[in-house]
């Protein structure tokens, strides 16, 4: 509570909203970079003379190190301050993204992706933690909707625009442009340095304290089920989304531009409805929205498995995206109430689960493709449907009336 009062004194509502939008823009660019390579996997396969399965490793090569590094960034932010860690990480993202354009082989490209993932992973989790400090719990749904909408939007526009731009500037030019945009956002964010620094005091701790912190976060049923759902749900979405470009190429015979157009529907719900979904979660409770989001995701995967006219591809992508927007932001809202003074550590663990899930999902889906797309989609759809049914019971306490006291306990 004291942290929130300090944050409220440090920034007025209008400037707080401008900061939120700047953080959303940075989140958008980071996710744009993460997924802009997914739809050009066939093109990179031709450029480097290797299989699509081998090229597909460049997606988890970024996402898994990103997720692992978030654990360190959350701890560093609690000790050194969010502002210092966030700005260094955004600068690393910009520089390393541009340097990726120097890769001469698929192995070098994968190495640059690994290093960039490690360097960039201090921005998004700390932006999420910052929202937890700037907004009281009952108002966090909308700002978290902005950030997760930016995530989905970055995934969405990264895929089609990446596919459409590469034929004109090459894949190297794509990385240079995105890195330059990251540098521009760093300059925009710098004037908020003192505001971000004032949101909370640094927290010092021993290694034993840090281990105890993770144990406490996972020590309640609420913490375990929330982090568990973040992990498995992210595996589903990344697995399906990463390979959609290859799916459309093989099933419908479309090229990069056709793939980009097919993916245009993804991210639209998050960009247009993210804040509205967040407000609905604050008003009606996450217990009502989470099962619906999981069900929509399973339905989208089933539709891909069964097939449909290519003209409906953006609609199916939109349903898949809506499923993401009605789950992961709501899980993050729960996480913001779990960390207490260690908001950075709590959100670091959340983003660790999110990005490791993203990486594992793309890997597992790629391995299942050895059988067929139908088999991979079928397995993922069944898992997501199971999550939806279980969530009716596991998250039934996530209602507005439970927030003041009981929601922070099992």
Phi, psi and omega in degrees: 000318179298321178300317181294324178293320177299315180297318181296324179288332187278342186210136177277168188299319182295315180291327176299321179292322177295320176297317179302316181291327176293318177297322177295321178296318178296319177299317178303312184294320180295318178286329173303312180295323183296322188249001181290343179274342185301311182284348179259015175305314177299320180293318178293328176299317178290320184294321183260358177065043180222171186286160179293329177296320178293314179297326181301340180291343181290342176286302176294337178298334175270315190287317183292312175300325176302310182297317180296319183293336180299331178298318179289320182294321178298318179293316179298321180295320178295330183269318188257342183109138181301317187299316182296312184292318182297316183290320177297319181294319179294323176295319178296318178303313182298310184294315184289328177296316179293323180293338178300333180296347181275356183299136180250357180209167180294330178292317177294320178299316179296321180296316177297324179294321178298312182295319179296320179299319179293316183290327188273351194280008178264000186270301186296311180298325180284329173296318178295318178295323180297321176300321179296338179265333182272337184235137173294159186308317186288355178242007187279342184302314182294308179297324175294327175298322176299313184291316180286331172296323176294323176299308181297321178295321177296318176299317185292306184282334175299321181291302182293318182291324176300316180294325184279329184279324185306318179300341183259321184245354183080163182292331178294317179298326179299315180292322180296315181297314182294321177297321178294322177297320177300321178295321178296320179293327177299319178295323179292326184280337185304320180298343180268009186303312183292326179294314180295320180296330184277354184290334180197154175277151177297149180244125177260148182199155173274170177301323178297320178297320181293317178297319178297324178299314178294322179297320178293320181297325181260007186273350178249154176304322180297316178295316182297314183291325181293309180295324178297317179292323176302315182296305187290321180294323177291327175299317179299307187293318180291320179301313181290312187292320183302323187259009179296323180298314178295322178301311182293324179294315184285322184279322186245355177069031182266157178266192183304316181292320177298321177296316179301316179295323180295330183268002184299331181290337182287132180096338180300313179301320181294317181292321184271328189241357183308307178298325179293319177297320178297317177297319179297322178295319179295323186277313188259345180103145179288339180299330182276329187270324185301312179299324179295317179297318178295321179295316179300321179297316179297320179297319179297318178296320178296321178297320177296322181294320183278333180094159182194165176298143184302331182297338181270359183304315179298329179292315179296319177298324179293319178295318178299317179295320179298324176299321176294315184292340180261009180232294188299318177297327181287323174298319179297324177300321177294318182299324182297342179264359183265335192277335183062231180290339182259059180297323180297319180293318179296315181285330175299318177295322178298312182288330172303309179299319183297309186280325174297321174298318177303313182293314180296322180299316179293324178294311183295317179299318178299322178292321179294339178293346175298336176269300176178164175295322181298319180294314180298314180294323180297315179297314182294322179295319180295317179298315182293323177295321177297318177300320181298315182293317180294328183294336178300330180263314188293329183249018183295339180275354182277070179236157185306320184293342182271351188294316189303321185230301192287337186292343180271000179239171183326000000 
